[in-house]
């Protein structure tokens, strides 16, 4: 499963060259000096990205390194315009960001199903000689060549679209929480880094309402510097409306663990700290003591906290209520 989740690819794209304009003169029986009637060249094909809600990975582009659109066709006589080059439409999952590999500039973001963005425009077709006739130049013997297409190396990054992102260390209970709150079936085991790819689940709420929750692979201290798996997946947190920090009740210091997680997010992107936060204390079926309550009192007073157990489901309805309130 992990090998099928690709959230970063680099591809070379080239749009089509415009067709050349025609240098042609009207030649008909009984028509003397018919004059120029060269048609315009056709536009070169565009490179277009289209959002597809059925895709969840960039895997289909991993081995398609070069994408090229058709060239436009040259114009003809009788002012006939050449055919346009065929556009190339590349389908991508929602949440895909497109950057120029050389400059790092963001060219587009695809966030809606069937949303289309022209990434590289095809070259314009050249004008035929019929455009250049005037009182001085009655028989122009020139036309425009088609404009060249554009080409560039592009980087496509996928940032998972979800309302709520689960943030926590490995084995904090995020995958188990996702499995009881939604119909998602992530891999769950006792070893670290159970989650190797982001998992999405739809949480059903009252009155047919729902929201999407994403289990992001566990962060470790130093993730923002490239340690562990965290750095690769921190980009997915950028799309979440709410960050649900999950800390195990077994933690020696809930405050220290929470602050470490915050620090990793801050080092990666300080703007992440502007998102709404909720703290969930997991595994309450294992530990319920006074030391934990004293530990929680050290946390910021304005931080919403929910205690829950994914095993007994204690606190799960309250957690759903709180998340829905924060989303509204």
Buried (B, 14 or more C-beta within 10 A) or exposed (E): EEEEBBBEBEBBBBBBBBBBBBBBBBEEEEEEEEEBBBBBBBBBBBBBBBBBEEBBBBBBBBEEEEBBBBBBBBBBBBBBBBBBBBBBEBBBBBBBBBBBEEEEEEBBBBBEEEBBBBBBBBBBBBBBBBBBBEEEEEEBEEBBBBBBBBBBEBBBBBBBBBBBBBBBBBBBBBBBBBBBBBEBEBEBEEEEBBBBBBBBBBBEBEEEEEBBBBBBBBBBBBBBEEEBBBBBBBBBBBBBBBBBBBBBBBBEEBBEBBEBBBBBBEBBBEEBEEBBBBBBBBBBBEEEEEEBEEBBEEBEEEEBBBBBBBBEEEBBEEBBEBBBEBBE
